[in-house]
Amino acid sequence: MKAKKLWKRLKKEKTVQLYVLLGMVFLFVFKYIPMFGIIIAFKDYQLKTGIAGFFTSPWNHFKHFKEFFGFYRFAEILKNTLVISLWKLLFSLVMPLFLALVINEISNKALKRFAQTATYLPHFISWIIIAAISFTFFSQDNGVINHILIKLHMTKAALPFLSDPDYFYGMAVFTGTWKESGWWAIIYLSAMAGIDPGLYESADLDGATRLQKIKFITLPSILPSIVVVSILSIGSLLGGGLVGSNFEQCYLMGNNSNNGASEIIQTYAFKVGMLNARYDFATAIDLLQSLTSVILIFGSNAVSKKVTKQGLF
């Protein structure tokens, strides 16, 4: 009887179920099957052996992991990854929420729609374009920003924003925040749209100010959304949080001059894997990063459930 009801429901929702099936096939083919390749992180794999090498290559246990930890630039690469990611984490939690609160307070509907559209459009711009825009604005030779700073007598000479390692952290956080904050603010705006207007009307009758309404009505009402975004941000900490991919950003905006600050775990693994054809070593590095992300997700979720009684799962 249950089987008949299930079959009838599937036939009724066949279009929706088809989309679900396609999504499951996509995940299986491109996410789960490739996970088998993790095995080469514990082997001495050679590209010339092909797929057969996954089975025939000799085991080396934790050789690649020990090599990475012993690499002379390991501390520098780890520092760059953590500093950029932690700063991005801070801004991924604060800026989208601040932006959503500001947009939510705009009473003019046309202006509100324009502000929302203008802030989330950068999300659809690829990092290649962002890197080109950054060069146009921050170039030491003819960048717009340097030109303005010199004209305003704020600096005597052009500043090496794109080549000096001391400026790279700030550039990475600034461009990532500009690109993604508007997109993630949509989550908060959606949550705010579901708040009962009667709460604000009651607050107006009690003489509450805008800041008081934000503090006592808006923020508590969207707490579940804040928790979800926070856990996702912490879980993707080593990948850049929610304000942009660390790999794409650092690979495209990094160069020989600022390599001391722009070289991170992802870019190092990519270069070693693709340029030196050391796929086994690169896989070991990526596996470490993935395991760390899983631990961070479960850990942050557990802490959140204990502190705020809210969690992602």
NUMITOR-899351 format. One record per residue (C-alpha): residue number from 0; x, y, z. Coordinates in steps of 0.5 Angstrom, whole numbers, plus 500, padded with zeros to 3 digits. Example, Ala and Ser with C-alpha at 12.3 -4.5 7.8 and 13.67 -1.06 7.14 Angstrom:
ATOM  num    x    y    z
ATOM    0  525  491  516
ATOM    1  527  498  514
This chain:
ATOM  num    x    y    z
ATOM    0  500  500  500
ATOM    1  506  505  502
ATOM    2  509  503  495
ATOM    3  503  505  491
ATOM    4  502  511  495
ATOM    5  510  513  494
ATOM    6  509  511  486
ATOM    7  503  515  485
ATOM    8  507  521  489
ATOM    9  513  520  484
ATOM   10  508  520  478
ATOM   11  505  527  480
ATOM   12  511  530  482
ATOM   13  515  527  476
ATOM   14  518  534  473
ATOM   15  521  536  480
ATOM   16  523  529  482
ATOM   17  527  529  475
ATOM   18  531  535  477
ATOM   19  532  532  484
ATOM   20  535  525  480
ATOM   21  539  530  475
ATOM   22  542  533  481
ATOM   23  544  526  485
ATOM   24  547  524  478
ATOM   25  551  530  478
ATOM   26  554  529  485
ATOM   27  555  522  484
ATOM   28  559  523  478
ATOM   29  563  529  479
ATOM   30  563  529  487
ATOM   31  563  522  489
ATOM   32  567  518  484
ATOM   33  573  522  484
ATOM   34  573  521  491
ATOM   35  576  514  490
ATOM   36  583  518  487
ATOM   37  584  520  494
ATOM   38  588  513  495
ATOM   39  594  516  491
ATOM   40  595  521  497
ATOM   41  598  515  500
ATOM   42  602  512  494
ATOM   43  608  513  490
ATOM   44  603  515  484
ATOM   45  606  516  477
ATOM   46  602  519  471
ATOM   47  604  514  466
ATOM   48  601  508  470
ATOM   49  594  511  468
ATOM   50  588  509  472
ATOM   51  592  502  473
ATOM   52  597  506  477
ATOM   53  591  507  483
ATOM   54  592  500  484
ATOM   55  599  498  482
ATOM   56  603  504  485
ATOM   57  607  502  492
ATOM   58  604  504  498
ATOM   59  608  510  502
ATOM   60  603  511  508
ATOM   61  604  518  510
ATOM   62  610  520  506
ATOM   63  607  526  502
ATOM   64  604  529  509
ATOM   65  611  529  512
ATOM   66  614  532  506
ATOM   67  609  537  506
ATOM   68  610  539  514
ATOM   69  618  539  513
ATOM   70  617  544  507
ATOM   71  622  550  508
ATOM   72  616  554  506
ATOM   73  611  551  510
ATOM   74  610  556  516
ATOM   75  610  561  511
ATOM   76  604  558  506
ATOM   77  600  556  512
ATOM   78  601  563  515
ATOM   79  598  566  509
ATOM   80  593  562  508
ATOM   81  590  563  515
ATOM   82  591  570  515
ATOM   83  587  571  509
ATOM   84  582  566  511
ATOM   85  581  569  518
ATOM   86  580  576  516
ATOM   87  576  574  510
ATOM   88  572  570  516
ATOM   89  571  576  520
ATOM   90  568  580  514
ATOM   91  564  575  511
ATOM   92  560  575  518
ATOM   93  560  582  519
ATOM   94  559  586  512
ATOM   95  553  582  509
ATOM   96  549  583  515
ATOM   97  551  590  516
ATOM   98  549  591  508
ATOM   99  543  587  509
ATOM  100  541  591  515
ATOM  101  542  598  511
ATOM  102  538  596  505
ATOM  103  533  593  509
ATOM  104  532  600  512
ATOM  105  531  604  506
ATOM  106  524  605  505
ATOM  107  524  607  498
ATOM  108  522  601  494
ATOM  109  526  603  487
ATOM  110  532  605  491
ATOM  111  532  599  495
ATOM  112  531  594  489
ATOM  113  537  598  486
ATOM  114  542  598  492
ATOM  115  540  590  492
ATOM  116  542  589  485
ATOM  117  548  594  485
ATOM  118  551  590  491
ATOM  119  550  583  489
ATOM  120  552  584  481
ATOM  121  559  583  483
ATOM  122  558  576  485
ATOM  123  557  574  478
ATOM  124  564  577  475
ATOM  125  569  572  475
ATOM  126  576  573  478
ATOM  127  579  574  472
ATOM  128  575  580  471
ATOM  129  576  582  478
ATOM  130  584  581  477
ATOM  131  584  586  471
ATOM  132  580  591  474
ATOM  133  584  591  480
ATOM  134  590  592  476
ATOM  135  587  598  472
ATOM  136  585  601  479
ATOM  137  591  599  483
ATOM  138  597  599  478
ATOM  139  603  603  481
ATOM  140  605  606  474
ATOM  141  598  608  471
ATOM  142  593  606  477
ATOM  143  587  610  478
ATOM  144  587  610  486
ATOM  145  595  612  485
ATOM  146  593  618  481
ATOM  147  588  620  486
ATOM  148  592  619  492
ATOM  149  598  623  489
ATOM  150  593  629  486
ATOM  151  590  630  493
ATOM  152  598  630  496
ATOM  153  596  624  500
ATOM  154  603  620  498
ATOM  155  609  623  494
ATOM  156  610  617  490
ATOM  157  605  611  487
ATOM  158  604  605  492
ATOM  159  606  598  490
ATOM  160  599  595  492
ATOM  161  600  589  487
ATOM  162  607  588  488
ATOM  163  609  589  495
ATOM  164  607  583  500
ATOM  165  605  588  505
ATOM  166  599  590  501
ATOM  167  597  583  499
ATOM  168  593  581  505
ATOM  169  589  588  505
ATOM  170  588  587  497
ATOM  171  585  580  498
ATOM  172  580  582  503
ATOM  173  578  588  500
ATOM  174  576  585  493
ATOM  175  573  579  496
ATOM  176  569  583  501
ATOM  177  567  587  495
ATOM  178  565  581  490
ATOM  179  561  577  495
ATOM  180  558  581  501
ATOM  181  552  583  497
ATOM  182  550  576  495
ATOM  183  551  573  502
ATOM  184  546  579  504
ATOM  185  541  576  500
ATOM  186  540  571  505
ATOM  187  539  576  511
ATOM  188  534  580  507
ATOM  189  530  574  505
ATOM  190  530  572  513
ATOM  191  528  579  514
ATOM  192  522  579  509
ATOM  193  519  574  514
ATOM  194  519  578  520
ATOM  195  512  579  522
ATOM  196  511  587  521
ATOM  197  506  587  527
ATOM  198  513  587  531
ATOM  199  515  593  528
ATOM  200  509  597  529
ATOM  201  508  595  536
ATOM  202  515  597  537
ATOM  203  513  604  534
ATOM  204  508  605  539
ATOM  205  512  604  544
ATOM  206  517  609  542
ATOM  207  523  605  540
ATOM  208  528  608  535
ATOM  209  531  604  529
ATOM  210  537  602  533
ATOM  211  533  599  538
ATOM  212  528  595  533
ATOM  213  534  592  530
ATOM  214  537  590  536
ATOM  215  531  587  539
ATOM  216  527  585  533
ATOM  217  531  584  527
ATOM  218  537  581  530
ATOM  219  534  576  534
ATOM  220  529  574  528
ATOM  221  534  572  523
ATOM  222  539  569  528
ATOM  223  538  562  525
ATOM  224  540  565  518
ATOM  225  546  568  522
ATOM  226  548  561  525
ATOM  227  548  558  518
ATOM  228  552  563  515
ATOM  229  557  563  520
ATOM  230  558  555  520
ATOM  231  559  555  513
ATOM  232  564  561  513
ATOM  233  568  557  518
ATOM  234  567  551  515
ATOM  235  570  554  508
ATOM  236  575  558  512
ATOM  237  581  555  509
ATOM  238  578  556  502
ATOM  239  576  563  503
ATOM  240  570  563  507
ATOM  241  564  566  504
ATOM  242  567  572  501
ATOM  243  571  569  495
ATOM  244  575  563  493
ATOM  245  582  564  496
ATOM  246  585  560  490
ATOM  247  583  564  484
ATOM  248  584  570  488
ATOM  249  591  569  490
ATOM  250  593  565  483
ATOM  251  591  571  479
ATOM  252  593  577  483
ATOM  253  599  573  486
ATOM  254  606  574  482
ATOM  255  613  573  483
ATOM  256  614  580  487
ATOM  257  608  579  492
ATOM  258  609  571  493
ATOM  259  611  572  500
ATOM  260  604  573  502
ATOM  261  600  571  496
ATOM  262  602  563  496
ATOM  263  597  559  500
ATOM  264  596  552  501
ATOM  265  591  551  495
ATOM  266  596  555  490
ATOM  267  602  551  492
ATOM  268  598  544  491
ATOM  269  596  547  484
ATOM  270  603  549  482
ATOM  271  606  542  485
ATOM  272  601  538  482
ATOM  273  600  541  475
ATOM  274  607  544  474
ATOM  275  611  538  477
ATOM  276  606  533  475
ATOM  277  606  530  483
ATOM  278  599  529  483
ATOM  279  600  524  489
ATOM  280  603  530  493
ATOM  281  598  535  491
ATOM  282  592  530  493
ATOM  283  595  529  500
ATOM  284  595  537  501
ATOM  285  588  537  499
ATOM  286  586  532  503
ATOM  287  589  535  509
ATOM  288  585  541  507
ATOM  289  579  538  506
ATOM  290  579  534  513
ATOM  291  580  540  516
ATOM  292  574  543  513
ATOM  293  570  538  516
ATOM  294  573  538  523
ATOM  295  571  546  523
ATOM  296  564  545  520
ATOM  297  562  539  526
ATOM  298  566  543  531
ATOM  299  563  550  529
ATOM  300  556  547  529
ATOM  301  557  543  536
ATOM  302  559  550  539
ATOM  303  553  554  536
ATOM  304  548  549  538
ATOM  305  551  549  545
ATOM  306  552  557  546
ATOM  307  546  559  541
ATOM  308  541  553  541
ATOM  309  541  553  534
ATOM  310  545  549  529
ATOM  311  546  547  521
ATOM  312  544  540  523
